[in-house]
Amino acid sequence: MKLLRYGPKGAEKPGMLDAQGRIRDLSGVVRDIDGSTLSEASLARLRGLNPDSLPLVEGNPRLGPCVAGVGKFMCIGLNYSDHAAETNNPLPKEPVIFAKATSSIMGPNDTVVIPRDSKKTDWEVELAFVFGKEARYVDEKDAMDYVAGYCVCNDLSEREFQIERSGQWVKGKGCDTFGPIGPYLVTRDEIPDPQNLHLWLEVNGQRMQDGSTATMVFGVRMLVSYLSRFMSWQPGDVVSTGTPPGVGMGKKPNPIFLKPGDTIRLGIDGLGEQRQNVAAYAG
């Protein structure tokens, strides 16, 4: 299934795509696409519905973040061998974990706002997975049972804030609008191998990133188990798993960063596409 949320910011309704790619309204079935909807029993109930029996959503509504009420929004750094090489970093011996503020989450096609005083706002196409049930000390062999589904994430990053201003990465990662997720939450059954997905990103029509989840250092199964050693995870928590090469700061001989007026397009096989316009902070 491809689950989604549509409508004005703060007033999104739950929906799903039918076989023709049209949005069907789920608000008569579930309250929202959130942790309470992502259990195996709840997803089985949705899977048993005939989409054609659900109200058809007319027009082309705004899409919101594909998951509501995210409690934790965490990321894995330097998780592609070819990306680590382009940034002159050694491969990590264990996953590098950092947080993005949940206030950075936005819809997949909402406007990216460059923060005040930003000099180096960058892009990162990433595969994210969403927990479907509480996870604590999970054996790797059982790890996929805890994944409700997958989505596209653009892990936008302000490199000066992240790298040059000392302290932890989070202040360059958690800015408002720096966490578009969606357009869909695609349930696990539709993605049999998350380690064999093509992902790409374009800026102003120029292909910047073109990679495969096959080059991830630590795969989804390992990450679920590893992360559950250090904290518990609740349904609806999101983990973004790292980016392939082609980020702006890795461009040679001169890095490239986002500026007002730019357009970003990105996507992952089977998970859909995002499109964002870039604007300056106006506050």
Beta strands, then each sheet from edge to edge (+ up, - down):
strand 1: 2-6
strand 2: 13-17
strand 3: 23-25
strand 4: 73-77
strand 5: 96-99
strand 6: 105-106
strand 7: 112-114
strand 8: 121-122
strand 9: 125-131
strand 10: 147-154
strand 11: 157-158
strand 12: 179-180
strand 13: 185-187
strand 14: 198-203
strand 15: 206-212
strand 16: 238-240
strand 17: 263-268
strand 18: 272-280
sheet 1: 3+ 2- 1+ 13- 10+ 9- 16+ 4+ 5-
sheet 2: 6+ 12+
sheet 3: 7+ 18+ 17- 14+ 15-
sheet 4: 8+ 11-
end
